[in-house]
Amino acid sequence: MLSKWIKRLSPLHRDREQRLAQAGVRVSLSIRRYKNVSQDIQEEIRNNGFAQFLIYDRGAEDEQA
């Protein structure tokens, strides 16, 4: 119990916790932006009516298989 209290008071520990929290927020924002952009792109494809003509290429991975 005493070690937890000491860790909380430690400036280095608080700094690390702060950076971890900030990183978590950045990741959440990035994921949210990606989802929004992905939905926008999918909607635009549906609106343009050319989705049935799209060919999806996975790249070099398929060529090696």
Protein Blocks (a to p, Z undefined) as FASTA:
>chain_A
ZZmmmmmmpmklmmmmmmmmmmmmmmmmmmmmmmmmmmmmmmmmmmnopmmmpccdebjm
lmmZZ
